[in-house]
Amino acid sequence: MKTADIEYRDGALTCRGFLAYDETKTGRRPGVLVVHEAFGLGKHAMDRAKMLAELGYVAFAADMFGNRMQVAGLPKAIEIITDLLGNPPKLLARAGAALEVLRQRPEVDAARLGGIGFCFGGSTVLQLARTGADLKGVVSFHGGLSTKAPPRREASKQGSSAVPGPTIR
């Protein structure tokens, strides 16, 4: 399995995500954006990216806080995620920058992208879906359902619902 730290930017902020894929496979494969929980990009999200790579996906774990910052205490985590979730354009720009890294990878079939997230990350991938990001599907693991941003009219016409969608394999 090939893994690598990938540096990218969201405006002036430097982010350091984590890429995982099976380098023995050829051709373009589906990509999955993995968004971490409230304490920053750490072992849990990177392990999920590796698990997805073992299943044949190209997985990119986003760094939503920048500089691969990890937070030790809940009060600081709440402060950071409240700022991001309370500012949808900022949240979506940060997540969009990571999604673009995944989309541009030569191993990735950009027409077959999905996202998963945990807690804060689950809320983040739901926000991406609500705004019409080019994703075939998202999975939120105990993410919040509330939003400060209404869905884009184009996204709501696509029929967002709880009905299972197509597989991205």
N, CA and C atoms as an extended XYZ file, in Angstrom:
507
Properties=species:S:1:pos:R:3:atomname:S:1:resname:S:1:resid:I:1 pbc="F F F"
N         0.844       -1.175        0.000 N   MET     1
C         0.000        0.000        0.000 CA  MET     1
C         0.893        1.244        0.000 C   MET     1
N         0.515        2.183       -0.826 N   LYS     2
C         1.228        3.452       -0.901 CA  LYS     2
C         0.511        4.457       -0.009 C   LYS     2
N         1.247        5.089        0.878 N   THR     3
C         0.695        6.171        1.694 CA  THR     3
C         1.631        7.367        1.582 C   THR     3
N         1.057        8.541        1.688 N   ALA     4
C         1.872        9.753        1.604 CA  ALA     4
C         1.138       10.918        2.243 C   ALA     4
N         1.905       11.786        2.857 N   ASP     5
C         1.369       13.067        3.293 CA  ASP     5
C         1.348       13.978        2.073 C   ASP     5
N         0.254       14.682        1.887 N   ILE     6
C         0.099       15.580        0.746 CA  ILE     6
C        -0.184       16.978        1.298 C   ILE     6
N         0.681       17.905        0.958 N   GLU     7
C         0.489       19.287        1.381 CA  GLU     7
C        -0.346       20.017        0.338 C   GLU     7
N        -1.308       20.793        0.809 N   TYR     8
C        -2.155       21.586       -0.067 CA  TYR     8
C        -2.561       22.842        0.690 C   TYR     8
N        -3.260       23.727        0.022 N   ARG     9
C        -3.605       25.001        0.649 CA  ARG     9
C        -5.099       25.289        0.532 C   ARG     9
N        -5.571       25.974        1.555 N   ASP    10
C        -6.887       26.602        1.523 CA  ASP    10
C        -6.599       28.078        1.775 C   ASP    10
N        -6.511       28.840        0.711 N   GLY    11
C        -6.100       30.239        0.845 CA  GLY    11
C        -4.695       30.294        1.406 C   GLY    11
N        -4.518       31.007        2.525 N   ALA    12
C        -3.207       31.154        3.143 CA  ALA    12
C        -2.861       29.994        4.080 C   ALA    12
N        -3.828       29.134        4.381 N   LEU    13
C        -3.616       28.050        5.328 CA  LEU    13
C        -3.011       26.821        4.647 C   LEU    13
N        -1.906       26.340        5.188 N   THR    14
C        -1.299       25.110        4.691 CA  THR    14
C        -1.927       23.921        5.402 C   THR    14
N        -2.370       22.963        4.629 N   CYS    15
C        -2.984       21.746        5.161 CA  CYS    15
C        -2.114       20.564        4.757 C   CYS    15
N        -2.177       19.509        5.555 N   ARG    16
C        -1.392       18.308        5.265 CA  ARG    16
C        -2.285       17.086        5.424 C   ARG    16
N        -2.812       16.632        4.294 N   GLY    17
C        -3.685       15.476        4.284 CA  GLY    17
C        -2.898       14.184        4.156 C   GLY    17
N        -3.620       13.090        4.141 N   PHE    18
C        -3.016       11.756        4.113 CA  PHE    18
C        -3.665       10.943        2.996 C   PHE    18
N        -2.841       10.468        2.063 N   LEU    19
C        -3.297        9.708        0.903 CA  LEU    19
C        -2.964        8.236        1.093 C   LEU    19
N        -3.880        7.362        0.693 N   ALA    20
C        -3.625        5.918        0.729 CA  ALA    20
C        -4.272        5.257       -0.482 C   ALA    20
N        -3.512        4.356       -1.132 N   TYR    21
C        -4.056        3.577       -2.242 CA  TYR    21
C        -3.168        2.358       -2.481 C   TYR    21
N        -3.724        1.397       -3.196 N   ASP    22
C        -2.993        0.185       -3.548 CA  ASP    22
C        -2.232        0.456       -4.837 C   ASP    22
N        -0.920        0.569       -4.733 N   GLU    23
C        -0.104        0.913       -5.902 CA  GLU    23
C         0.030       -0.252       -6.879 C   GLU    23
N        -0.405       -1.450       -6.504 N   THR    24
C        -0.323       -2.586       -7.429 CA  THR    24
C        -1.485       -2.605       -8.411 C   THR    24
N        -2.524       -1.853       -8.138 N   LYS    25
C        -3.674       -1.785       -9.048 CA  LYS    25
C        -3.370       -0.788      -10.160 C   LYS    25
N        -3.920       -1.068      -11.330 N   THR    26
C        -3.750       -0.160      -12.452 CA  THR    26
C        -5.086        0.477      -12.793 C   THR    26
N        -5.008        1.552      -13.533 N   GLY    27
C        -6.216        2.242      -13.944 CA  GLY    27
C        -6.747        3.160      -12.857 C   GLY    27
N        -7.679        3.965      -13.271 N   ARG    28
C        -8.297        4.908      -12.334 CA  ARG    28
C        -9.324        4.195      -11.474 C   ARG    28
N        -9.362        4.587      -10.199 N   ARG    29
C       -10.254        3.971       -9.224 CA  ARG    29
C       -11.119        5.014       -8.557 C   ARG    29
N       -12.200        4.599       -7.910 N   PRO    30
C       -13.022        5.556       -7.168 CA  PRO    30
C       -12.213        6.180       -6.034 C   PRO    30
N       -12.524        7.410       -5.735 N   GLY    31
C       -11.860        8.122       -4.643 CA  GLY    31
C       -12.817        8.401       -3.508 C   GLY    31
N       -12.295        8.345       -2.292 N   VAL    32
C       -13.104        8.645       -1.111 CA  VAL    32
C       -12.383        9.692       -0.271 C   VAL    32
N       -13.075       10.778       -0.021 N   LEU    33
C       -12.587       11.800        0.898 CA  LEU    33
C       -12.959       11.366        2.308 C   LEU    33
N       -11.989       11.373        3.207 N   VAL    34
C       -12.205       10.995        4.602 CA  VAL    34
C       -12.011       12.249        5.448 C   VAL    34
N       -13.020       12.616        6.241 N   VAL    35
C       -12.929       13.816        7.066 CA  VAL    35
C       -12.959       13.412        8.541 C   VAL    35
N       -11.967       13.893        9.247 N   HIS    36
C       -11.727       13.521       10.641 CA  HIS    36
C       -12.752       14.078       11.614 C   HIS    36
N       -12.674       13.569       12.835 N   GLU    37
C       -13.521       14.015       13.923 CA  GLU    37
C       -12.994       15.328       14.522 C   GLU    37
N       -13.535       15.731       15.639 N   ALA    38
C       -13.307       17.057       16.219 CA  ALA    38
C       -11.884       17.335       16.693 C   ALA    38
N       -11.048       16.320       16.825 N   PHE    39
C        -9.722       16.548       17.398 CA  PHE    39
C        -8.625       16.687       16.350 C   PHE    39
N        -8.985       16.673       15.071 N   GLY    40
C        -8.014       16.876       14.012 CA  GLY    40
C        -7.637       15.572       13.322 C   GLY    40
N        -6.902       15.703       12.230 N   LEU    41
C        -6.498       14.539       11.447 CA  LEU    41
C        -5.480       13.727       12.233 C   LEU    41
N        -5.886       12.538       12.625 N   GLY    42
C        -5.033       11.657       13.414 CA  GLY    42
C        -5.164       10.215       12.960 C   GLY    42
N        -4.773        9.330       13.826 N   LYS    43
C        -4.699        7.902       13.525 CA  LYS    43
C        -6.027        7.321       13.041 C   LYS    43
N        -7.133        7.681       13.669 N   HIS    44
C        -8.420        7.095       13.300 CA  HIS    44
C        -8.752        7.337       11.827 C   HIS    44
N        -8.719        8.579       11.398 N   ALA    45
C        -9.062        8.893       10.003 CA  ALA    45
C        -8.036        8.303        9.041 C   ALA    45
N        -6.767        8.316        9.409 N   MET    46
C        -5.747        7.747        8.530 CA  MET    46
C        -5.900        6.231        8.434 C   MET    46
N        -6.265        5.573        9.521 N   ASP    47
C        -6.529        4.131        9.470 CA  ASP    47
C        -7.730        3.827        8.588 C   ASP    47
N        -8.758        4.659        8.627 N   ARG    48
C        -9.918        4.451        7.749 CA  ARG    48
C        -9.498        4.611        6.291 C   ARG    48
N        -8.625        5.575        6.006 N   ALA    49
C        -8.131        5.754        4.638 CA  ALA    49
C        -7.387        4.497        4.182 C   ALA    49
N        -6.581        3.931        5.040 N   LYS    50
C        -5.861        2.694        4.698 CA  LYS    50
C        -6.835        1.546        4.458 C   LYS    50
N        -7.859        1.444        5.282 N   MET    51
C        -8.864        0.387        5.100 CA  MET    51
C        -9.561        0.523        3.743 C   MET    51
N        -9.895        1.748        3.375 N   LEU    52
C       -10.526        1.979        2.073 CA  LEU    52
C        -9.568        1.628        0.939 C   LEU    52
N        -8.291        1.942        1.106 N   ALA    53
C        -7.289        1.598        0.094 CA  ALA    53
C        -7.202        0.087       -0.082 C   ALA    53
N        -7.289       -0.643        1.010 N   GLU    54
C        -7.264       -2.110        0.928 CA  GLU    54
C        -8.467       -2.650        0.152 C   GLU    54
N        -9.557       -1.906        0.140 N   LEU    55
C       -10.762       -2.303       -0.583 CA  LEU    55
C       -10.736       -1.862       -2.050 C   LEU    55
N        -9.667       -1.180       -2.463 N   GLY    56
C        -9.529       -0.787       -3.855 CA  GLY    56
C        -9.808        0.669       -4.165 C   GLY    56
N       -10.093        1.465       -3.149 N   TYR    57
C       -10.338        2.889       -3.354 CA  TYR    57
C        -9.039        3.679       -3.205 C   TYR    57
N        -9.032        4.870       -3.727 N   VAL    58
C        -7.996        5.842       -3.401 CA  VAL    58
C        -8.626        6.733       -2.340 C   VAL    58
N        -7.999        6.807       -1.176 N   ALA    59
C        -8.585        7.564       -0.067 CA  ALA    59
C        -7.675        8.721        0.310 C   ALA    59
N        -8.305        9.857        0.549 N   PHE    60
C        -7.568       11.036        0.987 CA  PHE    60
C        -8.207       11.570        2.250 C   PHE    60
N        -7.452       11.538        3.338 N   ALA    61
C        -7.924       12.070        4.617 CA  ALA    61
C        -7.577       13.553        4.673 C   ALA    61
N        -8.604       14.375        4.777 N   ALA    62
C        -8.450       15.831        4.775 CA  ALA    62
C        -7.883       16.331        6.100 C   ALA    62
N        -7.208       17.446        6.026 N   ASP    63
C        -6.731       18.159        7.214 CA  ASP    63
C        -7.579       19.419        7.330 C   ASP    63
N        -8.629       19.353        8.119 N   MET    64
C        -9.571       20.462        8.210 CA  MET    64
C        -9.100       21.597        9.117 C   MET    64
N        -8.083       21.364        9.939 N   PHE    65
C        -7.616       22.402       10.868 CA  PHE    65
C        -6.354       23.103       10.372 C   PHE    65
N        -5.658       22.504        9.435 N   GLY    66
C        -4.415       23.068        8.926 CA  GLY    66
C        -3.214       22.630        9.733 C   GLY    66
N        -2.092       22.512        9.037 N   ASN    67
C        -0.813       22.136        9.653 CA  ASN    67
C        -0.905       20.841       10.450 C   ASN    67
N        -1.844       19.980       10.070 N   ARG    68
C        -2.102       18.696       10.757 CA  ARG    68
C        -2.215       18.887       12.267 C   ARG    68
N        -2.823       19.999       12.656 N   MET    69
C        -3.013       20.290       14.077 CA  MET    69
C        -3.962       19.270       14.692 C   MET    69
N        -3.576       18.761       15.840 N   GLN    70
C        -4.439       17.902       16.629 CA  GLN    70
C        -4.685       18.598       17.955 C   GLN    70
N        -5.904       18.510       18.416 N   VAL    71
C        -6.320       19.194       19.626 CA  VAL    71
C        -6.465       18.173       20.744 C   VAL    71
N        -5.916       18.485       21.910 N   ALA    72
C        -5.964       17.551       23.035 CA  ALA    72
C        -7.236       17.698       23.861 C   ALA    72
N        -7.734       18.900       24.013 N   GLY    73
C        -8.871       19.123       24.901 CA  GLY    73
C       -10.157       19.421       24.157 C   GLY    73
N       -11.259       18.985       24.728 N   LEU    74
C       -12.580       19.203       24.134 CA  LEU    74
C       -12.923       20.683       23.989 C   LEU    74
N       -12.638       21.564       24.975 N   PRO    75
C       -12.990       22.979       24.789 CA  PRO    75
C       -12.341       23.598       23.544 C   PRO    75
N       -11.072       23.293       23.298 N   LYS    76
C       -10.392       23.836       22.112 CA  LYS    76
C       -10.985       23.230       20.842 C   LYS    76
N       -11.287       21.929       20.860 N   ALA    77
C       -11.903       21.288       19.698 CA  ALA    77
C       -13.244       21.934       19.378 C   ALA    77
N       -14.042       22.159       20.408 N   ILE    78
C       -15.355       22.789       20.204 CA  ILE    78
C       -15.198       24.196       19.636 C   ILE    78
N       -14.215       24.925       20.114 N   GLU    79
C       -13.961       26.274       19.591 CA  GLU    79
C       -13.652       26.232       18.092 C   GLU    79
N       -12.788       25.318       17.690 N   ILE    80
C       -12.376       25.232       16.281 CA  ILE    80
C       -13.538       24.775       15.399 C   ILE    80
N       -14.227       23.712       15.816 N   ILE    81
C       -15.291       23.204       14.945 CA  ILE    81
C       -16.502       24.122       14.926 C   ILE    81
N       -16.749       24.836       16.021 N   THR    82
C       -17.846       25.805       16.037 CA  THR    82
C       -17.570       26.916       15.035 C   THR    82
N       -16.312       27.351       14.973 N   ASP    83
C       -15.929       28.369       13.996 CA  ASP    83
C       -16.163       27.870       12.572 C   ASP    83
N       -15.749       26.634       12.286 N   LEU    84
C       -15.905       26.100       10.931 CA  LEU    84
C       -17.365       25.832       10.591 C   LEU    84
N       -18.083       25.164       11.480 N   LEU    85
C       -19.479       24.838       11.195 CA  LEU    85
C       -20.364       26.083       11.149 C   LEU    85
N       -19.977       27.123       11.888 N   GLY    86
C       -20.734       28.367       11.896 CA  GLY    86
C       -20.450       29.266       10.713 C   GLY    86
N       -19.482       28.894        9.910 N   ASN    87
C       -19.090       29.676        8.742 CA  ASN    87
C       -19.075       28.746        7.531 C   ASN    87
N       -20.255       28.424        6.975 N   PRO    88
C       -20.314       27.457        5.874 CA  PRO    88
C       -19.373       27.740        4.705 C   PRO    88
N       -19.203       28.989        4.255 N   PRO    89
C       -18.256       29.199        3.145 CA  PRO    89
C       -16.827       28.775        3.512 C   PRO    89
N       -16.410       29.047        4.730 N   LYS    90
C       -15.075       28.657        5.179 CA  LYS    90
C       -14.957       27.130        5.247 C   LYS    90
N       -15.964       26.476        5.840 N   LEU    91
C       -15.979       25.018        5.949 CA  LEU    91
C       -15.930       24.376        4.571 C   LEU    91
N       -16.770       24.859        3.665 N   LEU    92
C       -16.848       24.268        2.338 CA  LEU    92
C       -15.594       24.532        1.515 C   LEU    92
N       -14.978       25.684        1.702 N   ALA    93
C       -13.719       25.964        1.004 CA  ALA    93
C       -12.628       25.007        1.483 C   ALA    93
N       -12.578       24.787        2.787 N   ARG    94
C       -11.565       23.893        3.359 CA  ARG    94
C       -11.772       22.463        2.870 C   ARG    94
N       -13.019       21.985        2.946 N   ALA    95
C       -13.322       20.633        2.480 CA  ALA    95
C       -13.153       20.525        0.965 C   ALA    95
N       -13.541       21.579        0.263 N   GLY    96
C       -13.405       21.592       -1.195 CA  GLY    96
C       -11.957       21.535       -1.643 C   GLY    96
N       -11.071       22.174       -0.903 N   ALA    97
C        -9.642       22.116       -1.243 CA  ALA    97
C        -9.135       20.679       -1.143 C   ALA    97
N        -9.566       19.962       -0.107 N   ALA    98
C        -9.159       18.562        0.051 CA  ALA    98
C        -9.776       17.689       -1.046 C   ALA    98
N       -11.043       17.929       -1.349 N   LEU    99
C       -11.703       17.160       -2.399 CA  LEU    99
C       -11.005       17.371       -3.740 C   LEU    99
N       -10.553       18.570       -3.980 N   GLU   100
C        -9.854       18.861       -5.245 CA  GLU   100
C        -8.522       18.114       -5.321 C   GLU   100
N        -7.828       17.980       -4.193 N   VAL   101
C        -6.594       17.186       -4.172 CA  VAL   101
C        -6.903       15.760       -4.618 C   VAL   101
N        -7.952       15.182       -4.043 N   LEU   102
C        -8.342       13.823       -4.402 CA  LEU   102
C        -8.722       13.742       -5.879 C   LEU   102
N        -9.545       14.664       -6.331 N   ARG   103
C       -10.022       14.668       -7.720 CA  ARG   103
C        -8.860       14.719       -8.719 C   ARG   103
N        -7.798       15.421       -8.391 N   GLN   104
C        -6.677       15.616       -9.305 CA  GLN   104
C        -5.660       14.473       -9.318 C   GLN   104
N        -5.784       13.535       -8.412 N   ARG   105
C        -4.838       12.415       -8.364 CA  ARG   105
C        -4.941       11.579       -9.638 C   ARG   105
N        -3.805       11.188      -10.226 N   PRO   106
C        -3.853       10.405      -11.468 CA  PRO   106
C        -4.467        9.013      -11.280 C   PRO   106
N        -4.493        8.506      -10.056 N   GLU   107
C        -5.066        7.188       -9.779 CA  GLU   107
C        -6.585        7.217       -9.663 C   GLU   107
N        -7.165        8.424       -9.594 N   VAL   108
C        -8.585        8.580       -9.262 CA  VAL   108
C        -9.441        8.802      -10.505 C   VAL   108
N       -10.563        8.095      -10.526 N   ASP   109
C       -11.604        8.355      -11.514 CA  ASP   109
C       -12.472        9.465      -10.925 C   ASP   109
N       -12.297       10.669      -11.413 N   ALA   110
C       -12.973       11.843      -10.842 CA  ALA   110
C       -14.492       11.778      -10.994 C   ALA   110
N       -14.997       10.887      -11.811 N   ALA   111
C       -16.447       10.732      -11.957 CA  ALA   111
C       -17.018        9.805      -10.885 C   ALA   111
N       -16.151        9.224      -10.065 N   ARG   112
C       -16.604        8.304       -9.011 CA  ARG   112
C       -15.972        8.694       -7.675 C   ARG   112
N       -16.515        9.750       -7.083 N   LEU   113
C       -16.017       10.252       -5.806 CA  LEU   113
C       -17.094       10.133       -4.732 C   LEU   113
N       -16.656        9.883       -3.536 N   GLY   114
C       -17.559        9.834       -2.390 CA  GLY   114
C       -16.853       10.425       -1.183 C   GLY   114
N       -17.566       10.509       -0.082 N   GLY   115
C       -16.975       11.045        1.131 CA  GLY   115
C       -17.521       10.355        2.362 C   GLY   115
N       -16.670       10.216        3.365 N   ILE   116
C       -17.103        9.736        4.669 CA  ILE   116
C       -16.526       10.665        5.723 C   ILE   116
N       -17.221       10.753        6.835 N   GLY   117
C       -16.723       11.594        7.919 CA  GLY   117
C       -17.247       11.117        9.254 C   GLY   117
N       -16.523       11.494       10.274 N   PHE   118
C       -16.796       11.051       11.634 CA  PHE   118
C       -17.071       12.258       12.516 C   PHE   118
N       -18.260       12.303       13.132 N   CYS   119
C       -18.655       13.384       14.033 CA  CYS   119
C       -18.592       14.717       13.273 C   CYS   119
N       -17.676       15.607       13.625 N   PHE   120
C       -17.490       16.848       12.875 CA  PHE   120
C       -17.313       16.553       11.384 C   PHE   120
N       -16.529       15.535       11.061 N   GLY   121
C       -16.300       15.157        9.665 CA  GLY   121
C       -17.569       14.671        8.989 C   GLY   121
N       -18.434       13.985        9.754 N   GLY   122
C       -19.713       13.563        9.209 CA  GLY   122
C       -20.587       14.749        8.850 C   GLY   122
N       -20.578       15.754        9.708 N   SER   123
C       -21.311       16.990        9.414 CA  SER   123
C       -20.731       17.660        8.171 C   SER   123
N       -19.420       17.615        8.043 N   THR   124
C       -18.745       18.248        6.907 CA  THR   124
C       -19.123       17.593        5.589 C   THR   124
N       -19.106       16.263        5.522 N   VAL   125
C       -19.455       15.615        4.254 CA  VAL   125
C       -20.932       15.812        3.924 C   VAL   125
N       -21.783       15.910        4.954 N   LEU   126
C       -23.188       16.219        4.694 CA  LEU   126
C       -23.332       17.619        4.100 C   LEU   126
N       -22.546       18.568        4.607 N   GLN   127
C       -22.576       19.926        4.048 CA  GLN   127
C       -22.147       19.906        2.579 C   GLN   127
N       -21.099       19.137        2.273 N   LEU   128
C       -20.668       19.030        0.875 CA  LEU   128
C       -21.810       18.497        0.010 C   LEU   128
N       -22.475       17.457        0.478 N   ALA   129
C       -23.574       16.872       -0.293 CA  ALA   129
C       -24.723       17.864       -0.472 C   ALA   129
N       -25.054       18.589        0.587 N   ARG   130
C       -26.163       19.547        0.523 CA  ARG   130
C       -25.914       20.654       -0.481 C   ARG   130
N       -24.667       20.975       -0.696 N   THR   131
C       -24.355       22.105       -1.584 CA  THR   131
C       -24.049       21.665       -3.010 C   THR   131
N       -24.254       20.387       -3.290 N   GLY   132
C       -24.119       19.935       -4.672 CA  GLY   132
C       -22.715       19.575       -5.101 C   GLY   132
N       -21.824       19.294       -4.153 N   ALA   133
C       -20.476       18.859       -4.538 CA  ALA   133
C       -20.596       17.621       -5.420 C   ALA   133
N       -19.664       17.460       -6.325 N   ASP   134
C       -19.699       16.369       -7.290 CA  ASP   134
C       -19.286       15.054       -6.622 C   ASP   134
N       -20.181       14.540       -5.789 N   LEU   135
C       -19.955       13.293       -5.060 CA  LEU   135
C       -21.088       12.324       -5.379 C   LEU   135
N       -20.757       11.066       -5.545 N   LYS   136
C       -21.790       10.052       -5.802 CA  LYS   136
C       -22.537        9.701       -4.523 C   LYS   136
N       -21.902        9.921       -3.373 N   GLY   137
C       -22.557        9.647       -2.104 CA  GLY   137
C       -21.657       10.021       -0.950 C   GLY   137
N       -22.257       10.194        0.204 N   VAL   138
C       -21.502       10.470        1.428 CA  VAL   138
C       -22.068        9.609        2.551 C   VAL   138
N       -21.214        9.309        3.515 N   VAL   139
C       -21.633        8.578        4.704 CA  VAL   139
C       -21.167        9.373        5.909 C   VAL   139
N       -22.104        9.691        6.774 N   SER   140
C       -21.808       10.435        7.991 CA  SER   140
C       -21.917        9.484        9.178 C   SER   140
N       -20.812        9.315        9.881 N   PHE   141
C       -20.819        8.507       11.096 CA  PHE   141
C       -21.013        9.447       12.277 C   PHE   141
N       -22.157        9.412       12.876 N   HIS   142
C       -22.601       10.239       14.001 CA  HIS   142
C       -22.306       11.722       13.818 C   HIS   142
N       -22.536       12.213       12.600 N   GLY   143
C       -22.404       13.640       12.325 CA  GLY   143
C       -23.697       14.361       12.638 C   GLY   143
N       -23.606       15.649       12.893 N   GLY   144
C       -24.795       16.456       13.147 CA  GLY   144
C       -25.560       16.712       11.864 C   GLY   144
N       -26.864       16.793       11.974 N   LEU   145
C       -27.714       16.998       10.799 CA  LEU   145
C       -28.073       18.459       10.568 C   LEU   145
N       -27.833       19.324       11.549 N   SER   146
C       -28.217       20.725       11.390 CA  SER   146
C       -27.251       21.423       10.436 C   SER   146
N       -27.733       22.523        9.875 N   THR   147
C       -26.916       23.292        8.948 CA  THR   147
C       -27.271       24.766        9.044 C   THR   147
N       -26.312       25.604        8.736 N   LYS   148
C       -26.559       27.039        8.651 CA  LYS   148
C       -26.691       27.476        7.191 C   LYS   148
N       -26.466       26.539        6.281 N   ALA   149
C       -26.528       26.853        4.856 CA  ALA   149
C       -27.623       26.041        4.197 C   ALA   149
N       -28.567       26.691        3.529 N   PRO   150
C       -29.594       25.932        2.818 CA  PRO   150
C       -28.976       25.223        1.618 C   PRO   150
N       -29.625       24.149        1.139 N   PRO   151
C       -29.086       23.449       -0.031 CA  PRO   151
C       -29.177       24.340       -1.260 C   PRO   151
N       -28.247       24.148       -2.177 N   ARG   152
C       -28.320       24.849       -3.458 CA  ARG   152
C       -29.519       24.317       -4.215 C   ARG   152
N       -30.149       25.165       -4.952 N   ARG   153
C       -31.340       24.773       -5.717 CA  ARG   153
C       -31.020       23.593       -6.635 C   ARG   153
N       -29.842       23.581       -7.284 N   GLU   154
C       -29.475       22.494       -8.183 CA  GLU   154
C       -29.343       21.186       -7.416 C   GLU   154
N       -28.798       21.235       -6.207 N   ALA   155
C       -28.621       20.021       -5.406 CA  ALA   155
C       -29.971       19.450       -5.001 C   ALA   155
N       -30.916       20.323       -4.628 N   SER   156
C       -32.217       19.819       -4.190 CA  SER   156
C       -32.993       19.231       -5.364 C   SER   156
N       -32.757       19.691       -6.579 N   LYS   157
C       -33.425       19.129       -7.751 CA  LYS   157
C       -32.911       17.733       -8.065 C   LYS   157
N       -31.702       17.411       -7.585 N   GLN   158
C       -31.138       16.091       -7.838 CA  GLN   158
C       -31.796       15.042       -6.970 C   GLN   158
N       -32.603       15.449       -6.011 N   GLY   159
C       -33.362       14.486       -5.234 CA  GLY   159
C       -32.653       13.990       -3.999 C   GLY   159
N       -32.074       14.878       -3.205 N   SER   160
C       -31.449       14.453       -1.963 CA  SER   160
C       -32.493       13.779       -1.087 C   SER   160
N       -32.196       12.578       -0.634 N   SER   161
C       -33.112       11.861        0.239 CA  SER   161
C       -32.345       10.801        1.000 C   SER   161
N       -33.051       10.094        1.855 N   ALA   162
C       -32.426        9.019        2.629 CA  ALA   162
C       -32.425        7.713        1.839 C   ALA   162
N       -32.917        7.714        0.621 N   VAL   163
C       -32.942        6.510       -0.192 CA  VAL   163
C       -31.524        6.199       -0.639 C   VAL   163
N       -31.088        4.932       -0.510 N   PRO   164
C       -29.725        4.592       -0.918 CA  PRO   164
C       -29.482        4.940       -2.368 C   PRO   164
N       -28.306        5.465       -2.633 N   GLY   165
C       -27.941        5.841       -3.988 CA  GLY   165
C       -27.059        4.793       -4.621 C   GLY   165
N       -26.483        5.122       -5.775 N   PRO   166
C       -25.651        4.160       -6.500 CA  PRO   166
C       -24.341        3.911       -5.765 C   PRO   166
N       -23.792        2.745       -5.981 N   THR   167
C       -22.472        2.448       -5.424 CA  THR   167
C       -21.426        3.177       -6.249 C   THR   167
N       -20.303        3.541       -5.642 N   ILE   168
C       -19.280        4.284       -6.371 CA  ILE   168
C       -18.133        3.380       -6.811 C   ILE   168
N       -18.249        2.100       -6.663 N   ARG   169
C       -17.206        1.161       -7.100 CA  ARG   169
C       -17.070        1.139       -8.582 C   ARG   169
